[in-house]
Amino acid sequence: MEFGILGPLLVRDECGEYRVPSPKQRVLLAALLLRRGQVTAPEALAHSVWDGQPPRSAAALQTCMMRLRKSLGPIGARIETRAGGYLLDVAATEFDLHRFTELRAQGLAALRAYEYEQAAALLDAALDVWRGEALLDVPSDTLHSEHADRLADERLQAVEARLSAELQLGRRSVVPELHALTAAHPERERFWAQLMTALYREGRQAEALAVYQRVRRLLGTELGVQPGPELRELHQRILRADLRPTAHRPEFTPRRRPQAHLALR
């Protein structure tokens, strides 16, 4: 069995995938999955399904639950009615979010232990769990505000960590990937620092310095701030041609930035 929220909603067993056509039923299933193994009160489920404006009658949720069980065929029996609410009986290993969380944690631990090959492999496996944006086809502002942004950030943190391991290993060029990532997420200093490091190590010092000037202008224009101290230190090390790989730690530990949309200039 496999259940997924990291992309389009997924329910699959050895017979194939189960389609949940109703938007409200998809929200209800996602809400149950996000509370996997927990008894959830009907009021909490209704809040997610109707985005904070649930109907007065409890019968509406009961009808939605009945139709969801029917859509899931034999798997619908896994939605149990308990005292105080409903519980979806899904094993941790059957849920893509659990697999991602575990692999990510193992990869980060390996990175902290300087086990770069293992870290890169574990973080690659964690990222392979994703099939698209979290809760992609689940139309609930409530669930998205409570979960989607956090999960997207955890995914990007895993990308950053995997690239740190790749830079330590130096086995392939990560420059094209980092160009794409800085374009998509210009507010994340970690990606800019990794791009500068990768360019420098390929003998492209002038390009690495140009990247720093670009992000400095970008942050100043859009956020009114200067690059963080770690990024400034990296810039100085590149100016001095003093950026050597180290077996002890990844090159860059960024400070947090307030979230903002930055347009590339």
Backbone torsions as a table, in degrees:
resi	resn	phi	psi	omega
1	MET	NA	146.6	177.7
2	GLU	-143.3	131.5	176.4
3	PHE	-123.9	138.7	-176.9
4	GLY	-145.0	143.9	172.2
5	ILE	-125.1	-5.3	-177.3
6	LEU	-87.4	71.4	-170.6
7	GLY	132.2	-158.0	173.4
8	PRO	-60.4	147.3	179.1
9	LEU	-56.0	134.6	-173.8
10	LEU	-132.8	129.2	168.8
11	VAL	-134.7	120.8	-173.7
12	ARG	-147.2	139.8	170.9
13	ASP	-132.0	-167.2	-176.3
14	GLU	-64.0	-17.3	179.4
15	CYS	-88.9	-11.3	-179.5
16	GLY	127.6	-167.0	-178.5
17	GLU	-90.5	149.5	176.6
18	TYR	-106.7	125.9	-178.0
19	ARG	-91.3	133.8	176.3
20	VAL	-115.1	93.4	-170.8
21	PRO	-74.0	-29.3	-174.7
22	SER	-78.1	129.4	176.9
23	PRO	-57.0	-42.2	-178.8
24	LYS	-67.6	-36.2	176.5
25	GLN	-67.0	-35.4	176.9
26	ARG	-65.4	-41.0	177.5
27	VAL	-63.2	-43.6	-179.4
28	LEU	-62.0	-43.9	178.9
29	LEU	-63.6	-43.2	179.7
30	ALA	-63.0	-41.3	179.4
31	ALA	-62.9	-39.6	177.6
32	LEU	-67.2	-40.1	179.1
33	LEU	-65.0	-41.0	-179.9
34	LEU	-67.4	-17.8	175.0
35	ARG	-113.5	33.3	-176.3
36	ARG	-49.8	130.2	177.4
37	GLY	80.1	1.4	-179.8
38	GLN	-115.1	144.5	172.4
39	VAL	-78.4	123.6	-176.7
40	THR	-113.5	131.4	-178.4
41	ALA	-66.1	145.5	177.7
42	PRO	-55.1	-36.6	-178.6
43	GLU	-62.4	-39.2	179.7
44	ALA	-68.1	-40.6	178.0
45	LEU	-65.7	-44.0	179.7
46	ALA	-63.2	-35.5	178.4
47	HIS	-60.4	-40.9	178.8
48	SER	-72.2	-43.6	-175.1
49	VAL	-65.7	-39.7	-177.4
50	TRP	-107.3	20.7	174.1
51	ASP	48.5	53.5	174.0
52	GLY	82.4	-0.6	178.7
53	GLN	-128.8	62.8	-176.3
54	PRO	-68.2	152.8	176.4
55	PRO	-67.1	156.4	-178.0
56	ARG	-68.9	-32.4	-176.4
57	SER	-84.5	131.4	176.0
58	ALA	-68.3	-16.5	-177.7
59	ALA	-64.6	-28.6	-179.0
60	ALA	-63.2	-43.9	178.0
61	LEU	-68.0	-40.1	179.2
62	GLN	-61.2	-39.9	177.7
63	THR	-66.0	-43.4	178.3
64	CYS	-61.4	-40.9	179.1
65	MET	-65.4	-42.2	179.4
66	MET	-61.7	-42.5	-179.2
67	ARG	-70.5	-34.9	176.7
68	LEU	-64.2	-45.5	178.4
69	ARG	-58.0	-40.3	-180.0
70	LYS	-66.5	-41.0	179.2
71	SER	-61.8	-31.8	-176.7
72	LEU	-87.6	1.6	177.9
73	GLY	57.8	-134.0	-178.0
74	PRO	-63.8	-23.8	179.5
75	ILE	-70.5	-21.1	179.0
76	GLY	-58.4	-24.6	179.3
77	ALA	-66.4	-15.1	178.1
78	ARG	-73.7	-16.0	174.9
79	ILE	-85.6	107.0	-173.7
80	GLU	-101.3	140.6	172.5
81	THR	-90.3	121.9	-178.4
82	ARG	-122.7	167.9	173.3
83	ALA	-61.7	120.6	178.6
84	GLY	96.1	-3.3	177.7
85	GLY	154.0	-144.6	-175.2
86	TYR	-127.6	150.5	178.6
87	LEU	-135.3	133.9	174.6
88	LEU	-99.5	117.2	-176.5
89	ASP	-85.9	92.6	179.7
90	VAL	-129.4	127.4	177.6
91	ALA	-69.3	150.4	-179.0
92	ALA	-56.4	-41.0	-176.5
93	THR	-70.2	-13.9	179.1
94	GLU	-88.3	-6.0	-170.4
95	PHE	-111.0	124.8	-175.0
96	ASP	-63.5	-34.2	179.9
97	LEU	-63.8	-40.0	177.9
98	HIS	-64.5	-44.0	-179.4
99	ARG	-61.7	-43.9	178.0
100	PHE	-60.6	-47.2	-176.8
101	THR	-60.7	-43.0	-179.3
102	GLU	-68.1	-46.6	-179.9
103	LEU	-64.2	-39.5	178.1
104	ARG	-61.8	-46.0	179.9
105	ALA	-62.1	-41.4	178.7
106	GLN	-65.5	-40.1	179.1
107	GLY	-65.1	-42.5	178.6
108	LEU	-64.8	-37.8	177.7
109	ALA	-65.0	-40.5	178.2
110	ALA	-65.0	-38.6	178.2
111	LEU	-63.6	-43.4	178.7
112	ARG	-63.7	-27.4	179.4
113	ALA	-90.0	8.9	179.2
114	TYR	64.3	22.8	177.4
115	GLU	-95.0	79.0	-165.8
116	TYR	-71.3	-37.5	178.5
117	GLU	-63.9	-45.4	178.7
118	GLN	-65.0	-41.5	179.6
119	ALA	-60.6	-46.3	-179.4
120	ALA	-61.6	-41.9	-179.0
121	ALA	-66.6	-44.1	-178.9
122	LEU	-66.6	-41.2	-178.9
123	LEU	-71.6	-34.7	172.5
124	ASP	-59.5	-44.9	179.6
125	ALA	-63.5	-39.0	178.1
126	ALA	-62.1	-44.4	-178.1
127	LEU	-70.6	-27.7	178.3
128	ASP	-67.7	-18.0	178.4
129	VAL	-66.4	-30.1	-176.7
130	TRP	-72.7	138.8	177.4
131	ARG	-116.7	4.7	-176.0
132	GLY	156.0	-168.3	178.4
133	GLU	-66.5	145.1	179.6
134	ALA	-60.6	138.1	177.6
135	LEU	58.1	38.6	-171.1
136	LEU	-56.8	-43.1	-176.4
137	ASP	-111.5	27.6	179.7
138	VAL	-107.4	104.4	-173.1
139	PRO	-84.2	73.4	178.7
140	SER	-137.6	111.0	175.4
141	ASP	-60.8	-34.2	-179.4
142	THR	-61.7	-51.3	-179.1
143	LEU	-67.4	-36.7	179.5
144	HIS	-65.9	-43.5	-179.1
145	SER	-68.5	-31.6	-178.0
146	GLU	-81.9	-26.2	-169.6
147	HIS	-132.4	-40.0	-167.6
148	ALA	-64.6	-43.9	-179.3
149	ASP	-63.7	-42.4	179.1
150	ARG	-62.5	-43.4	-179.4
151	LEU	-67.3	-37.8	177.4
152	ALA	-62.5	-38.9	179.4
153	ASP	-68.3	-39.8	177.8
154	GLU	-64.3	-35.9	176.5
155	ARG	-64.0	-44.7	179.4
156	LEU	-66.7	-35.5	175.6
157	GLN	-62.0	-38.2	177.5
158	ALA	-66.4	-38.0	176.4
159	VAL	-63.5	-46.3	179.1
160	GLU	-57.7	-45.2	-178.3
161	ALA	-67.0	-41.2	178.4
162	ARG	-63.1	-38.9	177.6
163	LEU	-67.7	-35.0	174.5
164	SER	-59.3	-44.4	178.0
165	ALA	-64.6	-42.1	179.6
166	GLU	-62.5	-40.3	178.9
167	LEU	-64.4	-37.4	177.1
168	GLN	-66.3	-37.5	-178.7
169	LEU	-75.8	-33.0	176.9
170	GLY	61.3	30.7	-174.3
171	ARG	-91.5	-17.1	-178.9
172	ARG	-151.2	161.5	177.8
173	SER	-79.5	127.6	176.1
174	VAL	-106.2	7.7	-176.6
175	VAL	-60.7	-47.8	-179.9
176	PRO	-59.4	-42.1	178.9
177	GLU	-63.2	-40.3	-178.8
178	LEU	-71.6	-32.4	173.3
179	HIS	-59.8	-43.2	179.8
180	ALA	-66.4	-40.0	-177.6
181	LEU	-70.0	-38.9	177.6
182	THR	-68.3	-30.6	175.9
183	ALA	-69.5	-40.0	-177.4
184	ALA	-79.3	-29.9	-174.8
185	HIS	-135.1	65.7	-173.5
186	PRO	-67.4	-14.5	-179.2
187	GLU	-80.8	-10.0	-175.6
188	ARG	-93.1	104.4	-177.5
189	GLU	-61.4	-28.9	-178.3
190	ARG	-58.1	-43.5	-178.8
191	PHE	-65.4	-39.4	178.7
192	TRP	-63.5	-42.9	179.7
193	ALA	-64.2	-40.4	178.6
194	GLN	-65.9	-36.9	176.9
195	LEU	-64.4	-45.3	178.3
196	MET	-59.2	-44.4	-179.7
197	THR	-63.1	-45.0	-178.2
198	ALA	-64.0	-42.6	178.5
199	LEU	-62.8	-44.7	-178.9
200	TYR	-60.6	-42.8	-177.0
201	ARG	-70.7	-16.5	173.7
202	GLU	-91.8	10.2	179.0
203	GLY	79.8	21.2	-176.4
204	ARG	-112.2	59.0	-174.4
205	GLN	-60.3	-43.2	-178.5
206	ALA	-62.3	-39.7	178.6
207	GLU	-67.0	-38.2	178.4
208	ALA	-62.9	-41.9	178.5
209	LEU	-67.3	-35.8	177.9
210	ALA	-66.0	-34.5	177.2
211	VAL	-62.9	-41.6	178.7
212	TYR	-61.1	-44.4	179.3
213	GLN	-62.6	-35.1	-179.8
214	ARG	-66.9	-47.7	-178.5
215	VAL	-70.8	-31.6	176.8
216	ARG	-61.6	-45.2	177.9
217	ARG	-65.1	-40.3	-177.8
218	LEU	-62.9	-49.0	-179.9
219	LEU	-65.5	-39.7	179.7
220	GLY	-65.5	-40.8	-177.9
221	THR	-71.5	-45.6	-171.6
222	GLU	-88.5	-35.6	-176.2
223	LEU	-114.5	-11.9	-178.4
224	GLY	69.4	29.7	-179.5
225	VAL	-129.3	164.0	173.7
226	GLN	-94.8	160.0	173.9
227	PRO	-55.4	151.3	-179.8
228	GLY	-65.3	166.0	-176.3
229	PRO	-60.7	-35.9	179.7
230	GLU	-66.4	-39.4	179.1
231	LEU	-69.7	-37.6	176.9
232	ARG	-65.1	-39.8	178.2
233	GLU	-64.2	-40.9	177.3
234	LEU	-60.0	-42.0	177.7
235	HIS	-58.7	-44.5	-179.7
236	GLN	-65.6	-38.6	179.0
237	ARG	-65.5	-37.1	177.4
238	ILE	-68.8	-38.8	176.1
239	LEU	-59.0	-37.9	-179.1
240	ARG	-85.0	0.9	-174.4
241	ALA	54.8	44.8	-173.9
242	ASP	-125.0	41.3	-179.7
243	LEU	-112.0	92.9	-177.3
244	ARG	-106.9	142.1	174.1
245	PRO	-58.2	145.5	178.1
246	THR	-127.0	141.6	178.6
247	ALA	-83.7	-1.4	-171.6
248	HIS	-97.8	-31.7	-177.5
249	ARG	-160.1	154.2	169.8
250	PRO	-60.1	157.1	-169.9
251	GLU	-68.4	-25.0	-163.4
252	PHE	-142.3	129.4	173.4
253	THR	-122.2	104.6	-169.8
254	PRO	-81.5	155.7	167.4
255	ARG	-85.0	158.0	180.0
256	ARG	-74.5	142.5	173.4
257	ARG	-110.5	148.1	169.6
258	PRO	-62.3	141.0	-179.1
259	GLN	-68.9	132.8	178.2
260	ALA	-157.6	153.7	176.0
261	HIS	-87.0	122.9	179.4
262	LEU	-112.7	131.9	177.2
263	ALA	-97.5	133.3	178.2
264	LEU	-70.5	138.9	179.9
265	ARG	-98.1	NA	NA
